[in-house]
Amino acid sequence: MAAQPGHTDFQIRAARRDDCRDIARMIMELAVFEKMPDQVKISHQELERDGFGPNPLFQCLVAEVPEGHKSAEGCTVVGYTLFYYTYSTWMGSSVYMEDLYVMPEFRGKGIGKGLMSKVAQVGKRKRCVRLQLCVLDWNTPSLDFYAAKGAQDLTAKEGWHFLRFDGDALDALAEEAPED
């Protein structure tokens, strides 16, 4: 994807195995922004295994700028989006965007919009009927960004709540499974 007028040159491409260190770095940057850095337990090796092995569990796109526009830290991979497919028994195939992140110095240049639009395009090619994601309730800039693009807040509109089992609760639930 070429830059639009007034925007930094950038390219959006499928992530490669050798991008996993940059992706892991940006996952931590996102977690710091979300005030949850202690929650990150994944390594670049796990990303390599889970995303680039024989049965990938996710797909990832990265935004890359030319060497001449690299970040203050020397990075050319300046944004990413990680996504995977889900299935709605009511609607069919869906794409779930787990993360969308652009380094702060590159925000407002069309990179986030480009990454998200590319996920939508990939999903449409796979006949997905919707793109889903979660946003922290205090993250007003992201909520506003998604709403401006047409996203619906299902918590407000339909009363859906996003739930999770992990740790001891997941272990206990798995132990209650009937024998095979």
C-alpha positions as CSV (number, residue, x, y, z in Angstrom):
1,M,0.0,0.0,0.0
2,A,1.5,3.3,-1.0
3,A,1.3,6.4,1.2
4,Q,-1.5,8.9,0.7
5,P,-0.7,12.6,0.4
6,G,0.7,13.9,3.7
7,H,1.3,10.5,5.0
8,T,4.6,8.6,5.6
9,D,5.6,6.0,3.0
10,F,4.7,2.6,4.3
11,Q,4.1,-0.9,3.0
12,I,1.7,-3.4,4.5
13,R,2.7,-7.0,4.0
14,A,2.2,-10.5,5.5
15,A,4.4,-11.0,8.5
16,R,7.3,-13.5,8.1
17,R,8.9,-15.7,10.7
18,D,11.8,-13.2,10.9
19,D,9.4,-10.4,11.9
20,C,8.5,-12.2,15.2
21,R,11.0,-10.3,17.3
22,D,9.5,-7.0,16.1
23,I,6.0,-8.3,16.6
24,A,6.9,-9.4,20.2
25,R,8.4,-5.9,20.8
26,M,5.2,-4.2,19.7
27,I,3.0,-6.6,21.7
28,M,4.9,-5.4,24.8
29,E,4.6,-1.8,23.7
30,L,0.8,-2.3,23.3
31,A,0.6,-4.0,26.7
32,V,2.4,-1.0,28.3
33,F,0.0,1.3,26.6
34,E,-2.9,-0.8,27.9
35,K,-1.4,-0.7,31.4
36,M,-0.9,-4.4,31.5
37,P,2.7,-5.2,30.7
38,D,2.8,-8.0,33.4
39,Q,0.1,-9.9,31.4
40,V,2.5,-10.6,28.4
41,K,3.8,-14.1,28.7
42,I,4.5,-14.9,25.0
43,S,8.0,-14.9,23.4
44,H,9.0,-14.4,19.8
45,Q,9.7,-18.2,19.7
46,E,6.1,-18.9,20.6
47,L,4.9,-16.5,17.9
48,E,7.1,-18.3,15.4
49,R,5.8,-21.7,16.4
50,D,2.1,-20.7,16.6
51,G,2.0,-18.4,13.5
52,F,4.5,-19.9,11.2
53,G,4.4,-23.6,11.8
54,P,2.5,-26.3,9.8
55,N,-0.9,-25.3,11.3
56,P,-0.8,-21.5,12.0
57,L,-3.2,-20.4,14.7
58,F,-3.1,-16.7,13.6
59,Q,-2.2,-14.5,10.7
60,C,-0.3,-11.2,11.0
61,L,0.3,-8.2,8.9
62,V,3.0,-5.7,9.5
63,A,3.5,-2.1,8.4
64,E,7.0,-1.3,7.3
65,V,8.6,2.1,6.5
66,P,11.7,2.6,4.3
67,E,15.1,2.8,6.0
68,G,15.0,6.6,5.6
69,H,11.9,6.8,7.8
70,K,12.8,4.4,10.5
71,S,11.9,5.1,14.1
72,A,14.1,6.8,16.6
73,E,15.1,3.3,17.9
74,G,16.0,2.2,14.3
75,C,12.9,0.1,13.6
76,T,11.4,-0.2,10.1
77,V,8.6,-2.5,11.2
78,V,6.4,0.1,12.9
79,G,2.9,-1.5,13.2
80,Y,1.1,-4.8,13.1
81,T,-2.2,-6.5,13.3
82,L,-2.7,-10.0,14.5
83,F,-6.0,-11.8,13.5
84,Y,-7.6,-15.2,13.2
85,Y,-10.8,-16.7,12.0
86,T,-13.8,-17.6,14.1
87,Y,-17.3,-19.0,13.2
88,S,-20.7,-17.6,14.1
89,T,-23.4,-20.1,14.2
90,W,-25.8,-17.3,13.2
91,M,-23.8,-15.6,10.5
92,G,-20.9,-17.9,9.3
93,S,-17.2,-17.1,9.0
94,S,-15.8,-14.1,10.9
95,V,-12.4,-12.6,11.3
96,Y,-11.3,-11.6,14.8
97,M,-8.6,-8.8,15.1
98,E,-6.8,-9.5,18.3
99,D,-4.4,-6.6,18.1
100,L,-3.9,-3.4,16.0
101,Y,-0.9,-1.4,17.0
102,V,1.2,1.4,15.5
103,M,4.2,2.9,17.2
104,P,3.3,6.3,18.7
105,E,5.6,8.3,16.4
106,F,3.9,6.8,13.3
107,R,0.2,7.3,14.4
108,G,-2.1,9.6,12.5
109,K,-0.4,8.8,9.2
110,G,-2.9,6.2,7.9
111,I,-1.0,3.1,9.0
112,G,-3.6,1.9,11.5
113,K,-6.4,2.4,9.0
114,G,-4.3,0.6,6.3
115,L,-3.7,-2.4,8.6
116,M,-7.3,-2.6,9.6
117,S,-8.6,-2.2,6.0
118,K,-6.2,-4.9,4.9
119,V,-7.6,-7.3,7.6
120,A,-11.1,-6.5,6.3
121,Q,-10.1,-7.2,2.7
122,V,-8.4,-10.5,3.6
123,G,-11.5,-11.5,5.6
124,K,-13.9,-10.6,2.7
125,R,-11.8,-12.7,0.4
126,K,-12.4,-15.6,2.8
127,R,-16.1,-14.8,2.8
128,C,-16.1,-13.5,6.3
129,V,-19.3,-11.6,7.1
130,R,-17.9,-9.6,10.0
131,L,-14.7,-8.2,11.6
132,Q,-14.7,-8.3,15.4
133,L,-12.5,-6.9,18.1
134,C,-12.4,-5.8,21.7
135,V,-11.3,-2.4,23.1
136,L,-10.7,-1.4,26.6
137,D,-13.5,0.9,27.9
138,W,-11.1,3.7,28.8
139,N,-9.4,3.7,25.3
140,T,-11.4,6.6,23.9
141,P,-9.1,7.3,20.9
142,S,-9.4,3.7,19.7
143,L,-13.2,3.6,20.4
144,D,-13.6,6.8,18.4
145,F,-11.4,5.5,15.6
146,Y,-13.3,2.3,15.2
147,A,-16.7,4.1,15.5
148,A,-15.7,6.5,12.8
149,K,-15.0,3.6,10.5
150,G,-18.5,2.1,11.3
151,A,-17.9,-0.3,14.1
152,Q,-20.8,-1.0,16.4
153,D,-20.3,-1.2,20.2
154,L,-22.2,-4.5,21.0
155,T,-21.9,-4.0,24.7
156,A,-23.9,-0.8,24.4
157,K,-26.1,-1.9,21.5
158,E,-26.9,-5.5,22.3
159,G,-25.6,-6.1,25.9
160,W,-23.0,-8.7,25.0
161,H,-20.2,-9.2,27.5
162,F,-16.8,-10.7,26.6
163,L,-15.9,-13.4,29.1
164,R,-12.7,-15.4,29.7
165,F,-11.6,-18.6,31.5
166,D,-7.9,-18.8,32.3
167,G,-5.6,-20.1,35.0
168,D,-7.3,-22.1,37.8
169,A,-10.8,-21.5,36.3
170,L,-9.7,-23.0,32.9
171,D,-7.9,-25.9,34.7
172,A,-11.0,-26.7,36.8
173,L,-13.3,-26.5,33.8
174,A,-11.1,-28.9,31.8
175,E,-11.0,-31.3,34.7
176,E,-14.8,-31.5,34.6
177,A,-14.8,-32.8,31.0
178,P,-16.4,-36.3,30.5
179,E,-14.0,-39.1,29.8
180,D,-13.3,-39.9,26.2
